[in-house]
Amino acid sequence: MAALTLNLVGPGRVGQTIFRRLVEAGQHTVQDIAARSLESAERAAEAIGAGRATTLGEMRAADVWFITVSDTKITAVAEALARSAPGPAIAVHCSGFLSSEALAPLGARGWSLASAHPVLTFADPAVAVTQFPGSYCGIEGDETALATVRPLLEGIGARCFPIRSETKALYHGAAVMANNFAIVLQALGREAWADSGVPADILEDLHAAILRPTVENVLAMGPAAALTGPASRNDWDVVTRQHQAVADWNPEAGQAYESLSVMARRLKHSGSTRIRHPEED
């Protein structure tokens, strides 16, 4: 594709990762970077290795604008850019929850709109830069924007796939359950082990010993086949008594234990966590 000029608004971990990859690829020009403060923009430009730190109102015209602020600020930034930014151009945000319609104030000015959600953990931008090649990226938006955004991201190693705008909240909920909530469950397990008297000097190894084969089995066999435990065996006496023990320890964890046990039994016996209705068969 032809070389593009790129602007970045809100250069947090996601924005820094994507733009660092773009700099390393060397195909396009990183132009202006705006953050909450000029100092933050300067730090981001240094981390990215290119770009001019500036304010939102002083950003120059560009072919593509990445808006990687938090979800609650996307529309407000789009409104501000609609008032001040030279355009029209292509605008893309990286929220996994919101569709490209969050950029509607720019769309009303004739801009082309898209969203692109990298399915990757961005805990550390320096690490995420190395992990980005080969990662999946859910994209949606208008055809004009996607015709540019897709090859732009694929040029830095992303594997793009389409997602439906109207079900994007569910799509992102799936990512939260598969990633964030899995981490919360690991924390709960470790805390419960510690409070049940597992020696501190073996806790790390015990956690690794159960987590690694679990991940390997899920990836190799799928969730239903990999599932073990009392609910999967339909040993409901154990489930009931264990639920009470967990609820006595942590009422919120007890609620989660009860709901997950019901879904675990259903998953093992029907292959789905959901109640299946006759019309679905």
C-alpha positions as CSV (number, residue, x, y, z in Angstrom):
1,M,0.0,0.0,0.0
2,A,1.0,3.6,-0.5
3,A,2.9,5.4,2.3
4,L,0.6,7.1,4.8
5,T,0.9,9.9,7.4
6,L,-0.3,8.8,10.8
7,N,-1.4,10.8,13.9
8,L,-1.9,9.3,17.4
9,V,-4.2,10.7,20.1
10,G,-3.9,9.1,23.6
11,P,-0.6,7.3,23.3
12,G,-1.1,4.7,26.1
13,R,0.1,1.1,26.1
14,V,-2.0,0.1,23.0
15,G,-1.1,3.2,21.0
16,Q,2.6,3.0,21.8
17,T,2.7,-0.7,20.9
18,I,1.0,-0.2,17.5
19,F,3.0,2.9,16.6
20,R,6.3,1.3,17.7
21,R,5.6,-1.5,15.3
22,L,4.7,0.9,12.6
23,V,8.1,2.7,13.1
24,E,9.9,-0.6,13.0
25,A,8.2,-1.6,9.8
26,G,9.3,1.7,8.2
27,Q,6.5,1.9,5.6
28,H,4.6,5.0,6.9
29,T,5.3,8.3,8.6
30,V,4.4,8.8,12.2
31,Q,3.6,12.5,12.4
32,D,1.9,14.1,15.4
33,I,1.3,12.6,18.9
34,A,-1.1,14.2,21.4
35,A,-1.7,13.2,25.0
36,R,-3.2,14.7,28.2
37,S,-0.1,16.8,28.6
38,L,2.8,17.8,26.4
39,E,5.2,16.0,28.7
40,S,3.2,12.7,28.3
41,A,3.2,13.2,24.5
42,E,7.0,13.7,24.6
43,R,7.6,10.6,26.6
44,A,5.4,8.6,24.2
45,A,7.2,10.0,21.1
46,E,10.5,8.9,22.7
47,A,9.2,5.4,23.4
48,I,7.8,5.1,19.9
49,G,10.9,6.4,18.3
50,A,9.2,9.0,16.1
51,G,6.5,11.7,16.0
52,R,6.1,15.3,17.1
53,A,4.7,15.8,20.6
54,T,1.9,18.4,20.4
55,T,-1.5,19.3,21.6
56,L,-4.9,18.1,20.2
57,G,-5.7,21.5,18.7
58,E,-2.3,21.8,16.9
59,M,-2.2,18.5,15.2
60,R,-1.6,18.6,11.4
61,A,-3.6,16.9,8.7
62,A,-2.9,13.1,8.3
63,D,-4.2,10.2,6.3
64,V,-5.1,8.1,9.4
65,W,-5.8,9.1,13.0
66,F,-5.5,6.5,15.7
67,I,-7.5,7.4,18.8
68,T,-6.3,5.1,21.6
69,V,-7.8,6.9,24.6
70,S,-10.0,5.1,27.2
71,D,-13.4,4.0,26.1
72,T,-15.2,6.8,28.0
73,K,-13.2,9.5,26.3
74,I,-13.4,8.3,22.6
75,T,-16.5,10.3,21.7
76,A,-15.4,13.4,23.5
77,V,-12.1,13.3,21.6
78,A,-13.9,12.8,18.3
79,E,-16.1,15.8,19.1
80,A,-13.0,17.9,19.8
81,L,-11.3,16.7,16.6
82,A,-14.5,17.4,14.6
83,R,-14.1,21.1,15.8
84,S,-10.4,21.5,15.2
85,A,-8.8,18.8,13.1
86,P,-8.1,19.3,9.4
87,G,-9.9,16.6,7.5
88,P,-11.7,14.6,6.4
89,A,-9.5,11.6,6.9
90,I,-9.7,8.1,8.4
91,A,-10.2,7.7,12.2
92,V,-9.8,4.4,14.0
93,H,-10.1,3.6,17.7
94,C,-9.0,0.5,19.5
95,S,-11.8,-0.2,22.0
96,G,-12.9,-3.8,22.1
97,F,-16.3,-2.8,23.5
98,L,-17.4,0.2,21.4
99,S,-18.0,0.1,17.7
100,S,-16.8,2.7,15.2
101,E,-20.0,4.6,15.8
102,A,-18.3,6.1,18.9
103,L,-16.5,8.3,16.4
104,A,-19.8,9.6,14.9
105,P,-18.9,13.3,15.4
106,L,-16.1,12.8,12.9
107,G,-18.3,10.8,10.6
108,A,-20.7,13.7,10.5
109,R,-17.8,15.7,9.1
110,G,-17.2,13.2,6.3
111,W,-14.5,11.1,7.9
112,S,-14.3,7.4,7.4
113,L,-14.5,5.4,10.6
114,A,-13.3,2.1,11.9
115,S,-12.4,0.3,15.1
116,A,-9.5,-2.2,15.5
117,H,-9.2,-4.3,18.6
118,P,-5.9,-6.2,19.1
119,V,-6.6,-9.4,21.1
120,L,-3.4,-9.1,23.1
121,T,-2.4,-8.3,26.7
122,F,-0.8,-4.9,26.9
123,A,0.5,-5.0,30.4
124,D,4.0,-4.0,29.2
125,P,4.3,-2.1,25.9
126,A,7.9,-3.3,25.5
127,V,6.8,-6.9,25.7
128,A,3.7,-6.3,23.7
129,V,5.7,-5.0,20.8
130,T,7.5,-8.3,20.5
131,Q,4.2,-10.3,20.9
132,F,2.2,-8.2,18.4
133,P,3.3,-10.0,15.2
134,G,0.9,-12.9,14.7
135,S,-1.7,-11.6,17.1
136,Y,-5.4,-11.4,16.1
137,C,-7.2,-8.1,15.6
138,G,-10.9,-7.7,15.4
139,I,-12.0,-4.9,12.9
140,E,-15.2,-3.3,12.0
141,G,-16.3,0.0,10.3
142,D,-17.1,1.4,6.9
143,E,-15.6,-0.1,3.8
144,T,-13.4,2.9,3.0
145,A,-11.7,2.9,6.4
146,L,-11.3,-0.8,6.5
147,A,-9.7,-0.8,3.1
148,T,-6.8,1.2,4.6
149,V,-6.8,0.0,8.2
150,R,-6.7,-3.7,7.5
151,P,-3.5,-3.7,5.3
152,L,-2.0,-1.1,7.6
153,L,-2.3,-3.5,10.6
154,E,-1.5,-6.6,8.6
155,G,1.7,-4.9,7.5
156,I,2.9,-4.9,11.1
157,G,2.0,-8.5,11.7
158,A,-1.7,-8.5,12.8
159,R,-4.1,-11.2,11.7
160,C,-7.3,-9.2,11.1
161,F,-10.7,-10.7,11.2
162,P,-14.2,-9.0,10.9
163,I,-16.5,-8.5,13.8
164,R,-20.1,-7.4,13.8
165,S,-20.7,-3.8,15.1
166,E,-24.0,-4.8,16.7
167,T,-22.5,-7.6,18.8
168,K,-19.2,-6.0,19.7
169,A,-20.1,-5.7,23.4
170,L,-20.6,-9.5,23.6
171,Y,-17.3,-10.0,21.6
172,H,-15.4,-8.0,24.1
173,G,-17.1,-9.7,27.0
174,A,-15.8,-13.0,25.6
175,A,-12.3,-11.6,25.7
176,V,-12.7,-10.4,29.3
177,M,-14.0,-13.8,30.4
178,A,-11.2,-15.7,28.6
179,N,-8.4,-13.4,29.8
180,N,-9.2,-11.1,32.7
181,F,-11.5,-13.3,34.6
182,A,-9.2,-16.3,34.1
183,I,-6.6,-14.2,36.0
184,V,-9.1,-13.3,38.7
185,L,-9.8,-17.1,39.2
186,Q,-6.1,-17.8,39.5
187,A,-5.9,-15.2,42.2
188,L,-8.9,-16.7,44.0
189,G,-7.4,-20.2,43.8
190,R,-4.1,-19.0,45.3
191,E,-5.7,-17.1,48.1
192,A,-7.9,-20.0,49.0
193,W,-4.9,-22.4,49.0
194,A,-3.0,-20.0,51.2
195,D,-5.9,-19.7,53.7
196,S,-6.5,-23.5,53.7
197,G,-2.9,-24.0,55.0
198,V,-0.9,-24.8,51.8
199,P,2.7,-24.0,52.8
200,A,3.9,-20.7,51.3
201,D,7.1,-22.2,50.0
202,I,5.3,-24.6,47.6
203,L,2.4,-22.3,46.6
204,E,4.0,-21.0,43.4
205,D,5.0,-24.5,42.2
206,L,1.6,-25.9,43.1
207,H,-0.1,-23.2,41.1
208,A,2.1,-23.8,38.1
209,A,1.7,-27.5,38.4
210,I,-2.1,-27.2,37.9
211,L,-2.3,-24.3,35.6
212,R,0.2,-25.3,32.9
213,P,-1.4,-28.7,32.0
214,T,-4.9,-27.1,32.2
215,V,-4.0,-24.6,29.6
216,E,-2.3,-27.3,27.4
217,N,-5.3,-29.6,27.7
218,V,-7.8,-26.8,26.8
219,L,-5.8,-25.9,23.8
220,A,-5.3,-29.5,22.7
221,M,-8.7,-31.0,23.5
222,G,-11.2,-28.1,23.8
223,P,-13.0,-27.0,27.0
224,A,-15.5,-29.8,27.3
225,A,-13.0,-32.7,27.0
226,A,-10.5,-31.0,29.2
227,L,-12.9,-30.3,32.0
228,T,-12.5,-32.4,35.2
229,G,-13.7,-32.0,38.8
230,P,-16.8,-32.8,40.9
231,A,-19.3,-30.9,38.7
232,S,-18.1,-32.6,35.6
233,R,-18.5,-36.0,37.4
234,N,-22.0,-35.0,38.6
235,D,-20.8,-35.4,42.1
236,W,-23.3,-32.9,43.4
237,D,-22.9,-33.7,47.1
238,V,-19.3,-32.6,46.9
239,V,-20.3,-29.5,44.9
240,T,-22.9,-28.5,47.5
241,R,-20.7,-29.0,50.5
242,Q,-17.7,-27.4,48.8
243,H,-19.8,-24.4,47.7
244,Q,-20.7,-23.8,51.3
245,A,-17.1,-24.0,52.4
246,V,-16.1,-21.5,49.7
247,A,-19.0,-19.2,50.5
248,D,-18.1,-19.2,54.2
249,W,-14.5,-18.2,53.2
250,N,-15.6,-15.5,50.6
251,P,-19.3,-15.0,49.9
252,E,-18.6,-13.5,46.4
253,A,-16.3,-16.4,45.5
254,G,-19.1,-18.7,46.8
255,Q,-21.6,-17.2,44.3
256,A,-19.1,-17.6,41.5
257,Y,-18.4,-21.2,42.5
258,E,-22.1,-22.1,42.5
259,S,-22.7,-20.5,39.0
260,L,-19.6,-21.9,37.5
261,S,-20.4,-25.4,38.8
262,V,-23.8,-25.4,37.2
263,M,-22.2,-24.3,33.9
264,A,-19.4,-26.9,34.3
265,R,-21.9,-29.7,34.6
266,R,-23.8,-28.5,31.6
267,L,-20.6,-28.1,29.6
268,K,-19.4,-31.6,30.3
269,H,-22.7,-33.2,29.4
270,S,-23.9,-31.1,26.5
271,G,-20.8,-29.4,25.2
272,S,-22.1,-25.9,26.0
273,T,-22.3,-23.7,29.1
274,R,-25.7,-22.4,28.0
275,I,-29.2,-24.0,28.4
276,R,-30.1,-25.3,25.0
277,H,-33.6,-24.8,23.8
278,P,-35.3,-27.3,21.5
279,E,-35.3,-24.9,18.6
280,E,-31.5,-24.8,18.8
281,D,-31.1,-28.6,18.2
